Amino acid sequence: MGCCPVKQMTSRLDGPQRIMELKMEDRWLSVDEIEGVARWGPLSEIEENDFNLNIARYVQKPFEEGTTTVEEVLKDFQNKLAALEQAEEELEALLIKEDFEV
């Protein structure tokens, strides 16, 4: 996969600072992808997105919005409420068995 050309920028650093900068640059250029953070992309993909460089278009996973009905949410709530009531009854029984005041 071809990627966007990287322009060599002129650095104002020299000596040890420039060597450190080059090492960091080499390390960055050797990485293909950091999931959810950065990746190299072909120029054609950027062009397809009207040259929009918004990070979310290229690296962040798209938010998949599921459709949920009110009935499904209500049913889920009722199930969780029933489980909570059951747990509360079990806890109360254990406390009574161990002579705790309820």
Buried (B, 14 or more C-beta within 10 A) or exposed (E): EEBEEEEEEEEEEEEEEEEEBEEEBEEEEEEEEEEEEBEBBEEEEBEEEEEEEEEEBBBEEEEEEEEEEEEEEEEEEEEEEEEEEEEEEEEEEEEEEEEEEE
